[in-house]
Amino acid sequence: MDEVLRLDAVGQARAVRDGQVSARELAETAIAHIEAHDGDLNAVVHRRFERALAEIDAIPPDAPFRGVPILLKDLGWREAGEPYSAGSLVRDGVENAADAYGVVRLREAGFVLLGRTNTPEFGSTITTEPVAFGATRNPYDVAYSAGGSSGGSAAAVAAGMVALATASDGGGSIRVPASMCGLVGLKPTRGRVSMGPVMGEGWSGFSCPGFVSRTVRDTAAALDVVAGPYPGDPYAAPALPGRLADEVGRDPGRLRIGFLTTHPRGDVPEVPELTEAVTGAAALLESLGHDVAPGGPEALGDPRFPEHFGAIVADNLAAHVAALGELRGKPVELDELEPRNAAMVNAARRHSAADHILATQWVDGFRRRMAGWWSAGHDLLLAPSMGVAPFPLGWIPPDDLSVAFGRTAYVVSYTSPVNATGQPAVSLPLHTNAAGLPVGVQLVAAAGREDLLIRVAAQIERARPFEHTALR
């Protein structure tokens, strides 16, 4: 049974279909694994084991992922009648009226929903160390962060509790924990996965739901399950040519790829192990027949980006906190929030509506300038998944906000611009540093081209299979 649990989600689904294991046995094994190992990691903050087991018999026998266990990030991915904290005790007593559309589709596909994973308060930072639930520890070294905001999901998958977990990415929150935990983490194109029925978009479109997994085919197949618009969505991503699962194994052709080892803005320190990771990936891509050369979008060097991105995120956080106050029947006071979020909400309250619109319009122009690099003939951008090396717990201090915001800005320097543009990007586990910690590299495609990312990621995975040495 432990060997079946080590399979990826596609493999587990096949094992259930072939009668190698029953759906119930697979779920019970995953539950036992969580109970045995989560005490070390603190990845799972809400457990629904009994309810999950009771739901198995009702799963249609032809559901493609019948019996495959999954964990849901406790931010977005709402479940009717289940606890939902978003990393904060401020939400205590606020119930969800309906399943998120993505959860509806996961249930229809036959996944067994075992529980919810840890996240920083409201997902507003890049390490999972919420006051409400405590820190999630990295399976590769428990002194280290698992990243954020999808850190609980990443730690659970890296440790082998489940093969697949949901995630979301508003500034790097899929790609950073994927890098920290040695996983595949794809941020889809804006609008690829509906955020309804509660939300139309997250963080003014910066945030996108997705997954962390150990294999490219799992990421592709899972996105196939949840992708697609619902009536009333404010917008939708361009239609894909077919199923992403069918792109695994297809020849991507000879691609033109630019790569960055230093940030063009000039204020992000160069990190030797990140340079080594990117140059190694560039050499691998060149050996696979692609045209690879230094370079990237000039717009990435614009020093005004962090200010405008940060202002929009803060405004959205303030709106979320105000809405939460209405839901619970009394306003949220700043001293109920972690210092980081209190500072962001306080800053947002000094912004005018005109300030917010001007920031949004600036990002609109930034998006067009970025897109020009791809429309001029480039297929992919290769860059670090993080702007810093893997970092220990406590490295982003909760009380020294100047240090915390500065370090966070470095971490997301390569990821947050892609949230602003809405393009798809994937982090792949292609490097390990001298301390034995994973270091991911990021590939960014033009908007709507998840199909190309899956083809190239699968080509890389075949050429250099990913190692998952944290499996327990």
C-alpha positions as a Markdown table, in Angstrom:
| # | Residue | x | y | z |
|---|---|---|---|---|
| 1 | Met | 0.0 | 0.0 | 0.0 |
| 2 | Asp | 2.8 | 2.4 | 0.7 |
| 3 | Glu | 4.2 | 1.8 | -2.7 |
| 4 | Val | 0.8 | 2.7 | -4.3 |
| 5 | Leu | 0.8 | 5.9 | -2.2 |
| 6 | Arg | 4.1 | 6.8 | -3.7 |
| 7 | Leu | 2.6 | 6.7 | -7.2 |
| 8 | Asp | 1.5 | 10.0 | -8.7 |
| 9 | Ala | -2.2 | 10.7 | -8.9 |
| 10 | Val | -2.5 | 9.4 | -12.5 |
| 11 | Gly | -0.8 | 6.2 | -11.3 |
| 12 | Gln | -3.0 | 5.9 | -8.2 |
| 13 | Ala | -6.2 | 6.3 | -10.3 |
| 14 | Arg | -5.0 | 3.5 | -12.6 |
| 15 | Ala | -4.3 | 1.3 | -9.6 |
| 16 | Val | -7.9 | 1.7 | -8.4 |
| 17 | Arg | -9.3 | 1.1 | -11.9 |
| 18 | Asp | -7.2 | -2.1 | -12.3 |
| 19 | Gly | -8.3 | -3.4 | -8.9 |
| 20 | Gln | -4.8 | -3.3 | -7.5 |
| 21 | Val | -6.2 | -1.3 | -4.5 |
| 22 | Ser | -9.6 | -0.2 | -3.6 |
| 23 | Ala | -10.5 | 3.5 | -3.3 |
| 24 | Arg | -11.1 | 3.0 | 0.4 |
| 25 | Glu | -7.8 | 1.3 | 1.0 |
| 26 | Leu | -6.0 | 4.1 | -0.8 |
| 27 | Ala | -7.7 | 6.8 | 1.2 |
| 28 | Glu | -7.1 | 4.9 | 4.5 |
| 29 | Thr | -3.4 | 4.6 | 3.6 |
| 30 | Ala | -3.1 | 8.3 | 2.9 |
| 31 | Ile | -4.9 | 9.1 | 6.2 |
| 32 | Ala | -2.5 | 6.9 | 8.1 |
| 33 | His | 0.4 | 8.6 | 6.4 |
| 34 | Ile | -0.9 | 12.1 | 7.3 |
| 35 | Glu | -1.4 | 11.0 | 10.9 |
| 36 | Ala | 2.1 | 9.5 | 11.0 |
| 37 | His | 4.0 | 12.4 | 9.5 |
| 38 | Asp | 2.1 | 15.6 | 9.8 |
| 39 | Gly | 3.2 | 16.1 | 13.4 |
| 40 | Asp | 6.7 | 16.8 | 12.1 |
| 41 | Leu | 5.5 | 19.2 | 9.3 |
| 42 | Asn | 2.2 | 20.9 | 10.3 |
| 43 | Ala | 0.9 | 20.9 | 6.8 |
| 44 | Val | -2.7 | 19.8 | 7.4 |
| 45 | Val | -4.8 | 22.2 | 9.5 |
| 46 | His | -8.3 | 20.8 | 9.0 |
| 47 | Arg | -9.0 | 17.1 | 8.7 |
| 48 | Arg | -12.2 | 15.6 | 7.4 |
| 49 | Phe | -11.2 | 11.9 | 7.4 |
| 50 | Glu | -14.5 | 10.3 | 8.5 |
| 51 | Arg | -16.6 | 12.4 | 6.1 |
| 52 | Ala | -14.2 | 11.6 | 3.2 |
| 53 | Leu | -14.4 | 7.9 | 3.8 |
| 54 | Ala | -18.2 | 8.1 | 4.0 |
| 55 | Glu | -18.3 | 9.8 | 0.6 |
| 56 | Ile | -16.3 | 7.1 | -1.3 |
| 57 | Asp | -19.2 | 4.7 | -2.0 |
| 58 | Ala | -21.1 | 7.5 | -3.8 |
| 59 | Ile | -18.2 | 8.2 | -6.3 |
| 60 | Pro | -19.2 | 7.1 | -9.8 |
| 61 | Pro | -17.2 | 4.0 | -10.9 |
| 62 | Asp | -16.2 | 5.8 | -14.1 |
| 63 | Ala | -14.9 | 9.0 | -12.5 |
| 64 | Pro | -11.4 | 9.4 | -13.9 |
| 65 | Phe | -9.7 | 10.0 | -10.5 |
| 66 | Arg | -12.0 | 7.7 | -8.4 |
| 67 | Gly | -10.5 | 7.2 | -5.0 |
| 68 | Val | -7.4 | 9.4 | -5.4 |
| 69 | Pro | -6.8 | 11.3 | -2.1 |
| 70 | Ile | -6.3 | 15.1 | -2.4 |
| 71 | Leu | -5.8 | 18.0 | 0.1 |
| 72 | Leu | -7.2 | 21.5 | -0.5 |
| 73 | Lys | -5.4 | 24.7 | 0.3 |
| 74 | Asp | -7.2 | 26.5 | 3.1 |
| 75 | Leu | -7.4 | 29.7 | 0.9 |
| 76 | Gly | -9.9 | 29.7 | -1.9 |
| 77 | Trp | -11.0 | 26.2 | -2.7 |
| 78 | Arg | -14.0 | 26.6 | -0.4 |
| 79 | Glu | -16.2 | 23.7 | 0.8 |
| 80 | Ala | -19.7 | 24.1 | 1.9 |
| 81 | Gly | -20.1 | 23.4 | 5.6 |
| 82 | Glu | -16.4 | 22.8 | 6.2 |
| 83 | Pro | -14.0 | 24.9 | 8.2 |
| 84 | Tyr | -12.3 | 27.7 | 6.2 |
| 85 | Ser | -9.7 | 29.8 | 8.0 |
| 86 | Ala | -7.5 | 31.3 | 5.3 |
| 87 | Gly | -4.7 | 31.2 | 7.8 |
| 88 | Ser | -6.5 | 33.5 | 10.3 |
| 89 | Leu | -8.6 | 33.2 | 13.4 |
| 90 | Val | -10.5 | 36.2 | 12.3 |
| 91 | Arg | -12.7 | 33.9 | 10.2 |
| 92 | Asp | -13.9 | 31.8 | 13.1 |
| 93 | Gly | -17.6 | 31.2 | 12.8 |
| 94 | Val | -17.9 | 32.4 | 9.1 |
| 95 | Glu | -19.4 | 29.5 | 7.1 |
| 96 | Asn | -19.1 | 28.8 | 3.4 |
| 97 | Ala | -22.5 | 28.5 | 1.7 |
| 98 | Ala | -21.3 | 26.6 | -1.4 |
| 99 | Asp | -18.4 | 24.6 | -2.8 |
| 100 | Ala | -16.1 | 26.6 | -5.0 |
| 101 | Tyr | -16.5 | 25.6 | -8.7 |
| 102 | Gly | -13.1 | 24.0 | -8.7 |
| 103 | Val | -14.1 | 21.8 | -5.7 |
| 104 | Val | -17.3 | 20.8 | -7.5 |
| 105 | Arg | -15.2 | 19.6 | -10.4 |
| 106 | Leu | -12.7 | 17.8 | -8.2 |
| 107 | Arg | -15.6 | 15.9 | -6.6 |
| 108 | Glu | -17.1 | 15.1 | -10.0 |
| 109 | Ala | -13.7 | 13.7 | -11.1 |
| 110 | Gly | -13.7 | 11.3 | -8.1 |
| 111 | Phe | -11.1 | 12.8 | -5.8 |
| 112 | Val | -11.4 | 12.1 | -2.1 |
| 113 | Leu | -11.1 | 15.3 | -0.2 |
| 114 | Leu | -9.2 | 14.6 | 3.0 |
| 115 | Gly | -8.7 | 18.0 | 4.5 |
| 116 | Arg | -7.2 | 21.5 | 4.2 |
| 117 | Thr | -3.6 | 22.7 | 4.2 |
| 118 | Asn | -1.8 | 25.5 | 6.0 |
| 119 | Thr | -1.4 | 28.9 | 4.5 |
| 120 | Pro | -0.2 | 32.3 | 5.8 |
| 121 | Glu | -2.9 | 34.7 | 7.0 |
| 122 | Phe | -4.9 | 35.6 | 3.9 |
| 123 | Gly | -2.0 | 34.3 | 1.7 |
| 124 | Ser | -0.3 | 37.7 | 1.8 |
| 125 | Thr | 3.3 | 36.5 | 2.3 |
| 126 | Ile | 5.7 | 34.0 | 0.9 |
| 127 | Thr | 6.3 | 31.7 | 3.9 |
| 128 | Thr | 3.7 | 29.6 | 5.7 |
| 129 | Glu | 4.1 | 30.7 | 9.3 |
| 130 | Pro | 0.6 | 31.9 | 10.5 |
| 131 | Val | 0.1 | 32.9 | 14.1 |
| 132 | Ala | -3.2 | 31.0 | 14.0 |
| 133 | Phe | -1.9 | 27.6 | 13.1 |
| 134 | Gly | 1.9 | 27.7 | 13.4 |
| 135 | Ala | 4.6 | 27.2 | 10.9 |
| 136 | Thr | 4.7 | 24.5 | 8.2 |
| 137 | Arg | 8.1 | 22.9 | 8.0 |
| 138 | Asn | 9.9 | 21.8 | 4.9 |
| 139 | Pro | 10.1 | 18.0 | 4.5 |
| 140 | Tyr | 13.7 | 18.3 | 3.2 |
| 141 | Asp | 14.8 | 20.1 | 6.4 |
| 142 | Val | 12.3 | 21.0 | 9.1 |
| 143 | Ala | 14.4 | 24.1 | 10.0 |
| 144 | Tyr | 13.4 | 25.5 | 6.6 |
| 145 | Ser | 10.3 | 27.1 | 5.3 |
| 146 | Ala | 8.1 | 25.3 | 2.9 |
| 147 | Gly | 7.4 | 28.6 | 1.1 |
| 148 | Gly | 4.0 | 30.2 | 0.7 |
| 149 | Ser | 1.3 | 30.8 | 0.4 |
| 150 | Ser | 0.7 | 27.2 | -0.7 |
| 151 | Gly | 3.3 | 25.9 | 1.7 |
| 152 | Gly | 1.0 | 23.4 | 3.5 |
| 153 | Ser | 0.0 | 21.9 | 0.2 |
| 154 | Ala | 3.6 | 21.7 | -1.0 |
| 155 | Ala | 4.9 | 20.1 | 2.2 |
| 156 | Ala | 2.2 | 17.5 | 2.1 |
| 157 | Val | 2.9 | 16.5 | -1.5 |
| 158 | Ala | 6.7 | 16.5 | -1.1 |
| 159 | Ala | 6.4 | 14.3 | 2.0 |
| 160 | Gly | 4.1 | 11.8 | 0.2 |
| 161 | Met | 0.9 | 12.4 | 2.2 |
| 162 | Val | -0.9 | 12.8 | -1.1 |
| 163 | Ala | 0.2 | 12.9 | -4.7 |
| 164 | Leu | -1.6 | 16.2 | -5.5 |
| 165 | Ala | -2.9 | 19.2 | -3.6 |
| 166 | Thr | -4.6 | 22.4 | -4.7 |
| 167 | Ala | -2.8 | 25.7 | -4.5 |
| 168 | Ser | -3.1 | 29.3 | -5.7 |
| 169 | Asp | -0.7 | 31.9 | -6.9 |
| 170 | Gly | -1.1 | 35.7 | -6.5 |
| 171 | Gly | 2.6 | 36.7 | -6.5 |
| 172 | Gly | 4.4 | 33.4 | -6.6 |
| 173 | Ser | 2.4 | 31.3 | -4.2 |
| 174 | Ile | 2.5 | 28.1 | -6.3 |
| 175 | Arg | 5.9 | 28.5 | -7.8 |
| 176 | Val | 7.8 | 29.5 | -4.7 |
| 177 | Pro | 6.6 | 26.5 | -2.5 |
| 178 | Ala | 7.1 | 24.2 | -5.5 |
| 179 | Ser | 10.7 | 25.4 | -5.7 |
| 180 | Met | 11.2 | 25.1 | -1.9 |
| 181 | Cys | 9.8 | 21.6 | -1.8 |
| 182 | Gly | 11.0 | 20.1 | -5.1 |
| 183 | Leu | 7.7 | 20.0 | -6.9 |
| 184 | Val | 6.0 | 20.9 | -10.2 |
| 185 | Gly | 4.0 | 24.0 | -9.7 |
| 186 | Leu | 2.2 | 25.6 | -12.6 |
| 187 | Lys | 0.4 | 29.0 | -12.3 |
| 188 | Pro | -2.2 | 28.9 | -15.1 |
| 189 | Thr | -3.3 | 31.7 | -17.4 |
| 190 | Arg | -5.6 | 34.3 | -15.8 |
| 191 | Gly | -9.1 | 33.0 | -16.1 |
| 192 | Arg | -8.2 | 29.4 | -16.8 |
| 193 | Val | -9.8 | 28.2 | -13.6 |
| 194 | Ser | -13.0 | 29.9 | -12.3 |
| 195 | Met | -12.9 | 31.4 | -8.9 |
| 196 | Gly | -16.7 | 31.3 | -8.5 |
| 197 | Pro | -19.2 | 31.4 | -7.1 |
| 198 | Val | -17.9 | 33.6 | -4.3 |
| 199 | Met | -15.3 | 35.5 | -6.3 |
| 200 | Gly | -15.0 | 36.8 | -9.8 |
| 201 | Glu | -11.2 | 37.3 | -9.5 |
| 202 | Gly | -8.5 | 37.4 | -6.9 |
| 203 | Trp | -6.3 | 40.3 | -6.2 |
| 204 | Ser | -7.5 | 42.2 | -9.3 |
| 205 | Gly | -6.7 | 39.2 | -11.4 |
| 206 | Phe | -3.2 | 38.5 | -10.1 |
| 207 | Ser | -4.3 | 35.3 | -8.2 |
| 208 | Cys | -5.0 | 32.1 | -10.0 |
| 209 | Pro | -6.0 | 28.6 | -8.7 |
| 210 | Gly | -3.8 | 25.6 | -9.5 |
| 211 | Phe | -1.9 | 22.6 | -8.1 |
| 212 | Val | 1.4 | 21.4 | -6.8 |
| 213 | Ser | 2.4 | 17.9 | -7.8 |
| 214 | Arg | 5.4 | 15.6 | -8.2 |
| 215 | Thr | 4.9 | 15.0 | -12.0 |
| 216 | Val | 4.1 | 17.0 | -15.0 |
| 217 | Arg | 1.4 | 14.6 | -16.1 |
| 218 | Asp | -0.4 | 15.1 | -12.7 |
| 219 | Thr | -0.4 | 18.8 | -13.1 |
| 220 | Ala | -1.7 | 18.5 | -16.7 |
| 221 | Ala | -4.5 | 16.1 | -15.8 |
| 222 | Ala | -5.6 | 18.0 | -12.7 |
| 223 | Leu | -5.8 | 21.3 | -14.7 |
| 224 | Asp | -7.9 | 19.4 | -17.3 |
| 225 | Val | -10.4 | 18.6 | -14.5 |
| 226 | Val | -10.9 | 22.1 | -13.2 |
| 227 | Ala | -10.2 | 24.3 | -16.2 |
| 228 | Gly | -12.9 | 26.2 | -18.0 |
| 229 | Pro | -15.3 | 29.1 | -17.4 |
| 230 | Tyr | -18.6 | 29.1 | -15.6 |
| 231 | Pro | -21.5 | 31.4 | -16.5 |
| 232 | Gly | -21.0 | 34.8 | -14.9 |
| 233 | Asp | -17.2 | 34.7 | -14.8 |
| 234 | Pro | -15.8 | 38.2 | -15.6 |
| 235 | Tyr | -13.4 | 36.8 | -18.2 |
| 236 | Ala | -11.9 | 33.5 | -19.4 |
| 237 | Ala | -8.5 | 32.4 | -20.6 |
| 238 | Pro | -8.1 | 31.6 | -24.3 |
| 239 | Ala | -9.3 | 28.1 | -25.2 |
| 240 | Leu | -6.7 | 25.4 | -25.2 |
| 241 | Pro | -6.2 | 23.3 | -28.4 |
| 242 | Gly | -7.2 | 20.1 | -26.4 |
| 243 | Arg | -6.6 | 18.3 | -23.2 |
| 244 | Leu | -3.4 | 19.2 | -21.4 |
| 245 | Ala | -2.8 | 15.6 | -20.5 |
| 246 | Asp | -2.5 | 14.9 | -24.3 |
| 247 | Glu | 0.4 | 17.4 | -24.5 |
| 248 | Val | 2.6 | 15.2 | -22.3 |
| 249 | Gly | 5.0 | 13.5 | -24.7 |
| 250 | Arg | 4.3 | 15.7 | -27.6 |
| 251 | Asp | 7.3 | 17.3 | -29.4 |
| 252 | Pro | 7.4 | 21.0 | -28.6 |
| 253 | Gly | 9.5 | 21.7 | -31.7 |
| 254 | Arg | 12.5 | 23.9 | -31.7 |
| 255 | Leu | 11.8 | 26.8 | -29.4 |
| 256 | Arg | 13.4 | 30.2 | -28.9 |
| 257 | Ile | 14.1 | 30.6 | -25.2 |
| 258 | Gly | 15.6 | 33.6 | -23.4 |
| 259 | Phe | 17.1 | 33.2 | -19.9 |
| 260 | Leu | 17.9 | 35.4 | -17.0 |
| 261 | Thr | 20.4 | 34.8 | -14.2 |
| 262 | Thr | 20.3 | 38.4 | -12.8 |
| 263 | His | 17.2 | 40.5 | -12.4 |
| 264 | Pro | 17.1 | 43.3 | -15.0 |
| 265 | Arg | 15.8 | 45.8 | -12.3 |
| 266 | Gly | 19.3 | 45.7 | -10.8 |
| 267 | Asp | 18.2 | 45.8 | -7.1 |
| 268 | Val | 17.9 | 42.0 | -6.6 |
| 269 | Pro | 21.1 | 40.5 | -5.4 |
| 270 | Glu | 22.6 | 37.7 | -7.5 |
| 271 | Val | 22.6 | 34.3 | -5.8 |
| 272 | Pro | 25.2 | 31.8 | -7.1 |
| 273 | Glu | 23.0 | 28.7 | -6.6 |
| 274 | Leu | 20.2 | 30.3 | -8.5 |
| 275 | Thr | 22.6 | 31.2 | -11.3 |
| 276 | Glu | 23.8 | 27.6 | -11.3 |
| 277 | Ala | 20.2 | 26.3 | -11.5 |
| 278 | Val | 19.3 | 28.5 | -14.5 |
| 279 | Thr | 22.5 | 28.0 | -16.4 |
| 280 | Gly | 22.1 | 24.2 | -15.9 |
| 281 | Ala | 18.5 | 24.3 | -17.2 |
| 282 | Ala | 19.6 | 26.5 | -20.1 |
| 283 | Ala | 22.2 | 23.9 | -21.1 |
| 284 | Leu | 19.7 | 21.1 | -20.8 |
| 285 | Leu | 17.2 | 22.9 | -23.0 |
| 286 | Glu | 19.9 | 23.6 | -25.6 |
| 287 | Ser | 20.9 | 19.9 | -25.5 |
| 288 | Leu | 17.2 | 19.2 | -26.3 |
| 289 | Gly | 17.5 | 21.2 | -29.5 |
| 290 | His | 16.1 | 24.6 | -28.5 |
| 291 | Asp | 17.7 | 28.0 | -29.3 |
| 292 | Val | 18.7 | 29.4 | -25.9 |
| 293 | Ala | 20.3 | 32.8 | -25.3 |
| 294 | Pro | 20.5 | 35.3 | -22.5 |
| 295 | Gly | 17.8 | 38.0 | -22.4 |
| 296 | Gly | 14.3 | 38.7 | -21.4 |
| 297 | Pro | 11.6 | 41.4 | -21.5 |
| 298 | Glu | 13.0 | 44.9 | -21.0 |
| 299 | Ala | 9.8 | 45.8 | -18.9 |
| 300 | Leu | 11.0 | 43.5 | -16.1 |
| 301 | Gly | 13.6 | 46.1 | -15.3 |
| 302 | Asp | 11.0 | 48.8 | -14.6 |
| 303 | Pro | 11.7 | 50.0 | -11.0 |
| 304 | Arg | 8.1 | 51.2 | -10.6 |
| 305 | Phe | 6.6 | 47.7 | -10.7 |
| 306 | Pro | 6.9 | 46.7 | -7.0 |
| 307 | Glu | 5.2 | 49.9 | -5.9 |
| 308 | His | 2.1 | 49.5 | -8.1 |
| 309 | Phe | 1.9 | 45.7 | -7.6 |
| 310 | Gly | 2.1 | 46.2 | -3.8 |
| 311 | Ala | -0.5 | 48.9 | -3.8 |
| 312 | Ile | -3.0 | 46.8 | -5.7 |
| 313 | Val | -2.5 | 43.8 | -3.4 |
| 314 | Ala | -2.9 | 46.0 | -0.3 |
| 315 | Asp | -6.1 | 47.4 | -1.6 |
| 316 | Asn | -7.5 | 44.0 | -2.3 |
| 317 | Leu | -6.5 | 42.8 | 1.2 |
| 318 | Ala | -8.3 | 45.8 | 2.7 |
| 319 | Ala | -11.4 | 45.0 | 0.7 |
| 320 | His | -11.3 | 41.4 | 1.8 |
| 321 | Val | -11.0 | 42.4 | 5.5 |
| 322 | Ala | -13.9 | 44.8 | 5.1 |
| 323 | Ala | -16.1 | 42.1 | 3.5 |
| 324 | Leu | -15.1 | 39.7 | 6.2 |
| 325 | Gly | -16.3 | 42.1 | 8.8 |
| 326 | Glu | -19.7 | 42.3 | 7.1 |
| 327 | Leu | -19.9 | 38.5 | 7.0 |
| 328 | Arg | -19.2 | 38.1 | 10.7 |
| 329 | Gly | -21.3 | 41.0 | 11.7 |
| 330 | Lys | -18.6 | 43.3 | 13.2 |
| 331 | Pro | -15.7 | 45.2 | 11.7 |
| 332 | Val | -12.2 | 43.6 | 11.7 |
| 333 | Glu | -9.9 | 45.7 | 13.9 |
| 334 | Leu | -6.3 | 46.1 | 12.9 |
| 335 | Asp | -5.1 | 44.5 | 16.1 |
| 336 | Glu | -6.9 | 41.3 | 15.1 |
| 337 | Leu | -4.6 | 40.9 | 12.2 |
| 338 | Glu | -0.9 | 39.9 | 12.0 |
| 339 | Pro | 1.3 | 43.0 | 11.9 |
| 340 | Arg | 2.1 | 42.5 | 8.2 |
| 341 | Asn | -1.6 | 42.5 | 7.2 |
| 342 | Ala | -2.5 | 45.3 | 9.6 |
| 343 | Ala | 0.2 | 47.5 | 8.0 |
| 344 | Met | -1.0 | 46.6 | 4.5 |
| 345 | Val | -4.6 | 47.4 | 5.3 |
| 346 | Asn | -3.6 | 50.6 | 7.0 |
| 347 | Ala | -1.7 | 51.7 | 4.0 |
| 348 | Ala | -4.6 | 50.8 | 1.7 |
| 349 | Arg | -6.9 | 53.0 | 3.7 |
| 350 | Arg | -4.8 | 55.9 | 2.7 |
| 351 | His | -5.2 | 55.1 | -1.0 |
| 352 | Ser | -8.0 | 56.8 | -2.9 |
| 353 | Ala | -10.1 | 55.1 | -5.5 |
| 354 | Ala | -8.2 | 57.2 | -8.1 |
| 355 | Asp | -4.9 | 55.9 | -6.7 |
| 356 | His | -6.1 | 52.3 | -7.2 |
| 357 | Ile | -7.3 | 52.9 | -10.8 |
| 358 | Leu | -4.1 | 54.6 | -11.7 |
| 359 | Ala | -2.1 | 51.7 | -10.4 |
| 360 | Thr | -4.3 | 49.3 | -12.3 |
| 361 | Gln | -3.8 | 51.3 | -15.5 |
| 362 | Trp | 0.0 | 51.3 | -15.0 |
| 363 | Val | -0.1 | 47.5 | -14.7 |
| 364 | Asp | -2.2 | 47.4 | -17.9 |
| 365 | Gly | 0.7 | 49.1 | -19.7 |
| 366 | Phe | 3.2 | 46.9 | -18.1 |
| 367 | Arg | 1.3 | 43.8 | -19.3 |
| 368 | Arg | 1.4 | 45.0 | -22.9 |
| 369 | Arg | 5.2 | 45.9 | -22.7 |
| 370 | Met | 5.9 | 42.4 | -21.3 |
| 371 | Ala | 3.7 | 40.7 | -23.9 |
| 372 | Gly | 5.7 | 42.4 | -26.7 |
| 373 | Trp | 8.8 | 40.2 | -25.9 |
| 374 | Trp | 6.8 | 37.0 | -26.7 |
| 375 | Ser | 5.0 | 38.5 | -29.7 |
| 376 | Ala | 8.4 | 39.5 | -31.1 |
| 377 | Gly | 9.3 | 35.9 | -31.6 |
| 378 | His | 10.3 | 34.4 | -28.2 |
| 379 | Asp | 8.5 | 31.2 | -27.0 |
| 380 | Leu | 9.7 | 30.9 | -23.4 |
| 381 | Leu | 11.5 | 32.8 | -20.7 |
| 382 | Leu | 13.7 | 30.8 | -18.3 |
| 383 | Ala | 14.4 | 32.4 | -14.9 |
| 384 | Pro | 14.7 | 31.5 | -11.2 |
| 385 | Ser | 11.5 | 30.5 | -9.5 |
| 386 | Met | 12.7 | 32.6 | -6.5 |
| 387 | Gly | 14.9 | 35.7 | -6.1 |
| 388 | Val | 16.7 | 34.2 | -3.1 |
| 389 | Ala | 18.1 | 30.9 | -1.9 |
| 390 | Pro | 15.9 | 28.5 | 0.2 |
| 391 | Phe | 15.4 | 30.2 | 3.5 |
| 392 | Pro | 14.9 | 29.0 | 7.1 |
| 393 | Leu | 11.8 | 29.5 | 9.2 |
| 394 | Gly | 11.8 | 33.0 | 10.7 |
| 395 | Trp | 13.9 | 34.5 | 7.9 |
| 396 | Ile | 10.9 | 36.7 | 7.1 |
| 397 | Pro | 10.3 | 38.2 | 10.5 |
| 398 | Pro | 6.7 | 38.9 | 11.7 |
| 399 | Asp | 7.5 | 42.1 | 13.6 |
| 400 | Asp | 10.3 | 43.8 | 11.7 |
| 401 | Leu | 8.1 | 44.9 | 8.8 |
| 402 | Ser | 10.8 | 46.8 | 6.9 |
| 403 | Val | 13.0 | 43.6 | 6.7 |
| 404 | Ala | 10.0 | 41.4 | 6.1 |
| 405 | Phe | 8.6 | 43.4 | 3.1 |
| 406 | Gly | 12.1 | 43.9 | 1.6 |
| 407 | Arg | 12.9 | 40.2 | 1.8 |
| 408 | Thr | 9.5 | 39.2 | 0.4 |
| 409 | Ala | 10.0 | 41.6 | -2.5 |
| 410 | Tyr | 13.3 | 39.8 | -3.3 |
| 411 | Val | 11.6 | 36.3 | -3.1 |
| 412 | Val | 8.9 | 37.3 | -5.6 |
| 413 | Ser | 11.0 | 39.4 | -7.9 |
| 414 | Tyr | 10.8 | 36.9 | -10.8 |
| 415 | Thr | 7.2 | 35.6 | -10.1 |
| 416 | Ser | 5.0 | 38.6 | -9.3 |
| 417 | Pro | 5.4 | 40.2 | -12.7 |
| 418 | Val | 3.9 | 37.1 | -14.3 |
| 419 | Asn | 0.9 | 37.5 | -11.9 |
| 420 | Ala | 0.5 | 41.0 | -13.2 |
| 421 | Thr | 0.6 | 39.9 | -16.8 |
| 422 | Gly | -1.7 | 36.9 | -16.3 |
| 423 | Gln | 0.7 | 34.6 | -18.2 |
| 424 | Pro | 1.2 | 30.9 | -17.3 |
| 425 | Ala | 4.4 | 29.9 | -15.7 |
| 426 | Val | 5.8 | 26.6 | -14.3 |
| 427 | Ser | 8.4 | 25.9 | -11.6 |
| 428 | Leu | 10.4 | 22.7 | -12.2 |
| 429 | Pro | 12.7 | 20.9 | -9.6 |
| 430 | Leu | 15.9 | 20.8 | -11.6 |
| 431 | His | 18.6 | 21.7 | -9.0 |
| 432 | Thr | 19.7 | 20.9 | -5.5 |
| 433 | Asn | 21.9 | 23.2 | -3.5 |
| 434 | Ala | 24.9 | 22.2 | -1.4 |
| 435 | Ala | 22.6 | 21.8 | 1.7 |
| 436 | Gly | 20.5 | 19.3 | -0.2 |
| 437 | Leu | 17.5 | 21.7 | -0.6 |
| 438 | Pro | 15.6 | 21.9 | -3.9 |
| 439 | Val | 16.0 | 25.0 | -6.1 |
| 440 | Gly | 13.4 | 25.4 | -8.9 |
| 441 | Val | 13.6 | 27.1 | -12.2 |
| 442 | Gln | 10.7 | 28.9 | -13.9 |
| 443 | Leu | 9.5 | 28.8 | -17.5 |
| 444 | Val | 7.1 | 31.5 | -18.6 |
| 445 | Ala | 5.0 | 31.3 | -21.8 |
| 446 | Ala | 2.7 | 33.7 | -23.6 |
| 447 | Ala | -0.8 | 34.0 | -22.3 |
| 448 | Gly | -2.9 | 31.0 | -23.0 |
| 449 | Arg | 0.0 | 28.7 | -23.7 |
| 450 | Glu | -0.2 | 26.2 | -20.9 |
| 451 | Asp | 0.0 | 23.5 | -23.7 |
| 452 | Leu | 3.5 | 24.6 | -24.6 |
| 453 | Leu | 4.6 | 24.7 | -21.0 |
| 454 | Ile | 3.4 | 21.1 | -20.5 |
| 455 | Arg | 5.1 | 19.9 | -23.6 |
| 456 | Val | 8.4 | 21.4 | -22.6 |
| 457 | Ala | 8.1 | 20.5 | -19.0 |
| 458 | Ala | 7.4 | 16.9 | -19.9 |
| 459 | Gln | 10.4 | 16.9 | -22.3 |
| 460 | Ile | 12.6 | 18.1 | -19.5 |
| 461 | Glu | 11.2 | 15.5 | -17.0 |
| 462 | Arg | 12.0 | 12.7 | -19.5 |
| 463 | Ala | 15.5 | 13.9 | -20.0 |
| 464 | Arg | 16.2 | 14.5 | -16.3 |
| 465 | Pro | 13.6 | 12.8 | -14.1 |
| 466 | Phe | 12.8 | 14.7 | -11.0 |
| 467 | Glu | 14.1 | 13.4 | -7.7 |
| 468 | His | 11.8 | 13.4 | -4.7 |
| 469 | Thr | 14.1 | 12.5 | -1.8 |
| 470 | Ala | 11.8 | 14.0 | 0.9 |
| 471 | Leu | 9.1 | 11.2 | 0.4 |
| 472 | Arg | 8.4 | 9.6 | 3.7 |
